[in-house]
């Protein structure tokens, strides 16, 4: 089965949402390729301006700006300037990135993550028509039931720039002192929009997928259409502290944030349950 997969597909698209485990899953697939003797180009947040690919010694290497934000000012009145670009990208730039990606598929195995903002607007139609409709592209969905916990994880990442981590990085983070802050509402609104958009996309496009993984399965992944069984090799590790404890470490308004997370999860439960029901057919 694995050999058929490698013969039939040049690219795996992971369709996930921020904080759902897409980095862990995409890294597993990259390692899966490597263990079967294939080089693999892993592209994360490719459809942005600050993530790009450079050529070094004849090899394509993903790269990105080293900082998401830079400080402008010499006092408390200064401001952070974001270096990360708008999403979705303008259609003409999306087209250029898609052209490069499809050309590379002729000579490279590729794993790429697609996030909810990428699928918005005219650029999303280009992705659908030129990437997701390509018969050499394997489309893998990723979803999460406990979206309240995902929301807390996103708030921590947004305010403290603590996103993906391995065991050593996690240990270092928990050994240092943290000054709690007040969680802001605006970034959480953007994140909830992304989660709803993602689940709505899955609800109406489940038949397009060749595989489906849930966040709570990432400890031991089975993807029958790939020939992958009980696979777990990734550099990303799960956090050992429950979210209701983590939120107290990082936020002064932790009670309000927990209430909000619970309310969002309660409201999204029926939609996610329907996505899960449909995913049994994949």
Phi, psi and omega per residue, in radians:
X1 nan -0.766 -3.137
X2 -1.075 -0.721 -3.128
X3 -1.102 -0.686 3.080
X4 -1.065 -0.701 3.137
X5 -1.072 -0.821 -3.107
X6 -1.156 -0.564 3.108
X7 -1.264 -0.571 -2.982
X8 -1.575 -0.410 -2.990
X9 -2.278 2.475 3.087
X10 -1.884 -0.263 -3.032
X11 -2.528 2.391 2.997
X12 -1.953 2.165 3.053
X13 -1.779 2.117 3.037
X14 -1.684 1.977 3.141
X15 -1.703 1.719 -3.083
X16 -2.281 -2.847 3.099
X17 -2.424 2.704 3.140
X18 -0.947 2.365 3.104
X19 1.257 0.295 3.114
X20 -1.738 -0.089 3.133
X21 1.805 0.317 -3.068
X22 -1.206 -0.568 3.088
X23 -1.141 -0.764 3.102
X24 -1.068 -0.793 -3.107
X25 -1.177 -0.785 -3.133
X26 -1.103 -0.650 3.104
X27 -1.161 -0.659 3.056
X28 -1.017 -0.791 -3.101
X29 -1.162 -0.689 3.057
X30 -1.030 -0.805 3.114
X31 -1.116 -0.613 3.099
X32 -1.071 -0.798 3.051
X33 -1.016 -0.878 -3.082
X34 -1.026 -0.739 -3.112
X35 -1.169 -0.350 3.105
X36 -1.752 0.241 3.003
X37 1.550 0.289 -3.136
X38 -1.963 2.318 2.921
X39 -1.233 2.638 -3.052
X40 -2.542 2.271 3.072
X41 -1.648 2.053 -3.134
X42 -1.772 2.084 -3.089
X43 -1.972 2.063 3.121
X44 -1.954 2.306 -3.109
X45 0.890 0.714 -3.101
X46 -1.081 -0.626 -3.067
X47 -1.510 0.837 2.966
X48 -2.311 2.952 3.137
X49 -1.421 -0.496 -3.041
X50 -1.569 -0.071 2.964
X51 -1.925 2.312 -3.041
X52 -2.695 3.116 -3.122
X53 -2.188 2.335 3.089
X54 -2.058 2.763 3.127
X55 -1.831 2.167 3.136
X56 -2.309 2.108 3.119
X57 0.938 0.700 3.095
X58 1.382 0.077 -3.133
X59 -2.031 2.535 3.055
X60 -1.500 2.257 -3.053
X61 -2.257 2.156 3.074
X62 -1.155 2.528 3.097
X63 -2.564 2.991 -3.120
X64 -2.833 2.881 3.017
X65 -1.022 2.399 3.138
X66 -1.188 -0.408 -3.130
X67 -2.186 2.413 3.025
X68 -1.341 -0.572 -3.077
X69 -2.344 2.647 3.009
X70 -2.261 2.589 -3.062
X71 -1.565 2.325 3.093
X72 -2.086 1.949 -3.128
X73 2.268 2.843 -3.110
X74 -2.133 0.318 3.119
X75 -2.639 -3.014 -3.095
X76 -1.195 -0.207 3.106
X77 -1.501 -0.071 3.105
X78 -1.176 3.003 -3.103
X79 -2.442 2.672 3.008
X80 -1.429 2.317 3.015
X81 -1.829 2.201 -3.124
X82 -1.407 2.272 3.066
X83 -1.618 -0.261 3.089
X84 -1.253 2.412 -3.013
X85 -1.579 2.982 -3.105
X86 -1.146 2.622 2.984
X87 -2.325 2.455 0.018
X88 -1.279 2.823 3.114
X89 -1.267 2.689 3.011
X90 -1.004 2.532 -3.043
X91 -0.962 -0.671 -3.094
X92 -1.170 -0.581 3.072
X93 -1.313 -0.653 3.052
X94 -1.033 -0.730 3.124
X95 -1.077 -0.742 3.136
X96 -1.090 -0.748 -3.139
X97 -1.180 -0.664 3.105
X98 -1.150 -0.716 3.115
X99 -1.016 -0.814 -3.138
X100 -1.093 -0.755 -3.094
X101 -1.110 -0.817 -3.120
X102 -1.130 -0.643 3.083
X103 -1.101 -0.703 -3.121
X104 -1.178 -0.500 -3.129
X105 -1.069 -0.384 3.136
X106 -1.192 -0.422 -3.055
X107 -2.193 -0.091 -3.047
X108 -2.371 2.510 2.864
X109 -1.423 2.411 -3.016
X110 -2.328 2.423 2.917
X111 -2.074 2.237 -3.100
X112 -2.366 2.429 3.055
X113 -1.658 2.400 3.022
X114 -2.073 2.218 -3.092
X115 -1.803 2.783 -3.093
X116 -0.882 -0.738 3.136
X117 -1.064 -0.475 -3.127
X118 -1.127 -0.464 -3.035
X119 -1.590 0.077 -3.123
X120 -1.522 2.620 2.989
X121 1.174 -2.893 -3.112
X122 -1.039 -0.567 3.117
X123 -1.089 -0.606 3.093
X124 -1.121 -0.623 3.077
X125 -1.158 -0.657 3.095
X126 -1.107 -0.743 3.099
X127 -1.066 -0.778 -3.141
X128 -1.070 -0.821 -2.993
X129 -1.394 -0.501 -3.015
X130 -1.928 -0.315 3.133
X131 -2.017 -0.969 -3.083
X132 -1.227 -0.360 3.098
X133 -1.611 -0.030 3.138
X134 -1.300 2.163 -3.097
X135 -1.147 -0.245 3.116
X136 -1.598 0.112 -3.125
X137 -1.894 2.186 3.081
X138 -1.637 2.162 -3.016
X139 -1.846 2.090 -3.044
X140 -2.119 2.073 3.122
X141 -1.516 2.639 3.086
X142 -2.402 2.287 3.128
X143 -2.447 3.012 -3.089
X144 -2.501 2.350 3.135
X145 -1.424 -0.763 -3.050
X146 -1.495 1.196 -3.046
X147 -1.199 -0.376 3.044
X148 -1.112 -0.748 3.076
X149 -1.136 -0.677 3.097
X150 -1.058 -0.670 -3.140
X151 -1.137 -0.724 3.082
X152 -1.114 -0.758 3.118
X153 -1.067 -0.684 3.107
X154 -1.146 -0.723 3.133
X155 -1.067 -0.716 3.106
X156 -1.119 -0.790 3.124
X157 -1.074 -0.756 -3.093
X158 -1.128 -0.791 -3.040
X159 -1.452 -0.482 -3.032
X160 -2.113 0.084 3.115
X161 0.933 0.693 3.133
X162 -2.026 1.732 -2.972
X163 -1.932 -1.557 -3.121
X164 -1.739 2.476 -3.026
X165 -2.637 2.587 2.960
X166 -1.703 -3.112 -3.078
X167 -1.016 -0.752 -3.106
X168 -1.198 -0.731 3.120
X169 -1.129 -0.670 3.114
X170 -1.129 -0.720 3.119
X171 -1.088 -0.766 3.129
X172 -1.097 -0.712 -3.124
X173 -1.097 -0.717 -3.069
X174 -1.447 -0.149 3.059
X175 -1.561 -0.264 -3.097
X176 -1.656 2.699 3.117
X177 -1.297 2.559 3.136
X178 -2.231 2.313 3.048
X179 -1.652 1.906 -3.077
X180 -1.049 2.608 3.111
X181 -2.215 2.980 3.061
X182 -1.521 2.141 3.120
X183 -1.143 2.321 -3.101
X184 -1.571 2.617 -3.075
X185 -1.403 -0.661 -2.997
X186 -1.032 -0.865 3.122
X187 -1.123 -0.524 3.103
X188 -1.193 -0.617 3.073
X189 -1.095 -0.758 3.107
X190 -1.072 -0.712 -3.111
X191 -1.189 -0.742 3.092
X192 -1.051 -0.721 3.080
X193 -0.974 -0.758 -3.137
X194 -1.117 -0.743 -3.128
X195 -1.129 -0.727 3.125
X196 -1.160 -0.770 3.108
X197 -1.029 -0.775 -3.114
X198 -1.081 -0.845 -3.122
X199 -1.176 -0.593 3.076
X200 -1.145 -0.697 3.094
X201 -1.086 -0.812 3.133
X202 -1.065 -0.712 -3.110
X203 -1.017 -0.691 -3.035
X204 -1.741 -0.064 -3.094
X205 -2.278 0.302 -3.112
X206 -0.994 -0.610 -3.119
X207 -1.168 -0.217 3.120
X208 -1.425 -0.312 -3.006
X209 -1.511 2.607 3.016
X210 -1.787 -0.122 3.124
X211 -2.811 2.745 -3.139
X212 -2.515 2.295 3.140
X213 -2.222 2.508 3.063
X214 -1.924 2.610 -3.034
X215 -0.941 -0.685 -3.097
X216 -1.292 -0.018 3.083
X217 -1.741 -0.022 -3.005
X218 -1.202 -0.255 3.080
X219 -1.217 -0.425 3.130
X220 -2.743 1.698 -2.934
X221 -1.634 2.345 2.992
X222 -2.066 2.148 3.033
X223 -2.257 1.578 -3.007
X224 -0.949 -0.699 -3.086
X225 -1.173 -0.328 3.077
X226 -1.645 -0.225 -3.007
X227 1.378 0.270 -3.134
X228 -1.587 2.280 -3.110
X229 -2.466 2.275 3.089
X230 0.873 0.823 -3.071
X231 -1.787 2.448 -3.060
X232 -2.557 0.197 -3.032
X233 -1.357 1.823 3.115
X234 -2.681 2.700 -3.130
X235 -1.438 -0.266 -3.089
X236 -1.425 2.406 3.127
X237 -2.040 2.636 3.084
X238 -1.327 2.553 3.125
X239 -1.260 2.431 -3.069
X240 -1.555 -0.169 -3.082
X241 -1.817 2.288 3.119
X242 -1.038 2.644 -3.070
X243 -1.101 -0.603 -3.120
X244 -1.212 -0.327 3.018
X245 -1.545 -0.661 3.136
X246 -1.093 -0.668 -3.083
X247 -1.119 -0.547 3.104
X248 -1.253 -0.523 3.137
X249 -1.204 -0.601 -2.950
X250 -1.819 -0.362 -2.948
X251 -2.279 2.410 3.081
X252 -1.300 -0.530 3.113
X253 -1.748 0.782 -3.024
X254 -1.113 -0.625 -3.131
X255 -1.125 -0.751 3.126
X256 -1.148 -0.669 3.137
X257 -1.171 -0.679 3.074
X258 -1.103 -0.754 3.113
X259 -1.060 -0.741 3.139
X260 -1.123 -0.787 -3.137
X261 -1.066 -0.723 3.123
X262 -1.148 -0.676 3.139
X263 -1.175 -0.720 3.106
X264 -1.101 -0.794 -3.130
X265 -1.111 -0.703 3.134
X266 -1.102 -0.726 -3.103
X267 -1.250 -0.519 -3.111
X268 -1.565 -0.088 -2.990
X269 -1.010 -0.807 -3.089
X270 -1.129 -0.754 3.115
X271 -1.054 -0.810 -3.115
X272 -1.174 -0.671 3.094
X273 -1.056 -0.676 3.125
X274 -1.199 -0.672 3.058
X275 -1.078 -0.732 3.127
X276 -1.112 -0.711 3.124
X277 -1.057 -0.796 3.137
X278 -1.173 -0.519 -3.089
X279 -1.192 -0.314 3.110
X280 -1.154 -0.327 3.138
X281 -1.502 -0.123 -3.108
X282 -1.495 nan nan
